[in-house]
Amino acid sequence: MNSELIAKLNERTAKIGIVGLGYVGLPLMLRYCEVGYKVIGFDIDQTKVDALRAGRSYIEHITSASIRNATELGFEPTTDFSRAREVDALILCVPTPLNKYREPDLSFVLDTTESLVPYLHQGMVLSLESTTYPGTTEEELKPRIEKRGFTVGEDVFLVFSPEREDPGNQNFSTRSIPKVCGGCTPACLEAGIALYRQVIDKVVPVSSTQAAELTKLLENIHRSVNIGLVNEMKMVADKMGIDIHEVIRAAATKPFGFVPYYPGPGIGGHCIPIDPFYLTWKAREYGMHTRFIELAGEINSSMPDYVVSKISLALNQRHKSISGSSVLVLGIAYKKNVDDVRESPSVLLMEKLRDLGAKVAYSDPHVPAFPKMRAHSFDLSSVTLTEDNLRGFDCVLLATDHDKFDYQLLGKHAPLLVDCRGKFPQPADNIIRA
């Protein structure tokens, strides 16, 4: 079974199924189509499937032309999971959020797996790419597959290979980012390597699915802890009247032993605010208390409140309160130059300001209308930035530093500008660092 599957993968005659057509699944689909595989894309969202069938992209950095090209090459989007019986490989790219208790929510992974199990067949490989705690692949997916009567490692091959997408990063593509892969058995690993080596320049094998799962968590915990450190340094520097961004730029000239991380109004995206808590939760099973991770999480989570306090103080100095003031939030995406608002601290800031009585608006060239979100709701559209518009707000908050913003216009015409991103290094009466 293994040799037959590997031959099909090597010859690119295997049909690939990608489950979850979002920021991870869609670029992966494009890459498989590009090198000659036939791909079926599965998603539970009919509107996404309809858009793809019409040749429309719903992710800013992925062009509609690339979707149409993939369709011409044989890409088929569908909500019909029974078509999984047609594929030789299934790659799961579904969300793994936290629940309201900040514990792992595997419902998307498990529900998806349950939906696919009836259509699995001998001689296929299944890869989970969704970030999760060590043990998920072995403890949750493997038993569900084997309940069907298959033996993992003989009939069906199961791997974990964490996604490493960085939306908006022009320096790296799906192809050029090395791919970590761990299998339940050596035969599974062999199948996983065959699955990815035709589309990724470098596949990095590890000894187990647990090692691959922990690798992804370490990558994001590394970032979370360092961002927490620099956010704390920002608050110390602010008390001392020192520009932390100047300090970081100076420290970054050291050619060894220092990697620059930058402070902000909080952390967002689908990884850093969520993934570390997958490990803290699992570590409790072993009687471990992950102090670094939780401390960094506390500091990063406190940043929106810190920013609100800076806004309050700045308005107070101008004989105004947050209640009744008009505040324009610049950038609601979680990072610059993308349209992704998942876990965005900007949205938390908007809610906190609204709850305190502010009249909140936003401007984001990448997000023309406030999107549907699971936990947040605003009936707003992006405000066009003009001299008159800016003068009409009591406070302008720079939350996400998109390159498309006219910073000269902002610095000149915003009556009060609270800068969370260090874009205004020169002191000015109307600019407050946060």
Secondary structure, DSSP 8 states (H G I E B T S, - for coil): -HHHHHHHHHHT-SEEEEE--STTHHHHHHHHHHTT-EEEEE-S-HHHHHHHHTT--SSTTS-HHHHHHHHHTT-EEES-GGGGGG-SEEEE-----B-TTS-B--HHHHHHHHHHGGG--TTEEEEE-S---TTHIIIIIHHHHHTTT--BTTTEEEEE------TT-TT--TTTS-EEEEESSHHHHHHHHHHHHTTSS-EEEES-HHHHHHHHHHHHHHHHHHHHHHHHHHHHHHHHT--HHHHHHHHTT-SSS-------S---SSSTTTHHHHHHHHHHTTT---HHHHHHHHHHHHHHHHHHHHHHHHHHHTT--STT-EEEEE--SSSTT----TT-HHHHHHHHHHHTT-EEEEE-TT-SB----SS-----B-----HHHHHT-SEEEE-S--TTS-HHHHHHH-SSEEESS----S--TTEEE-
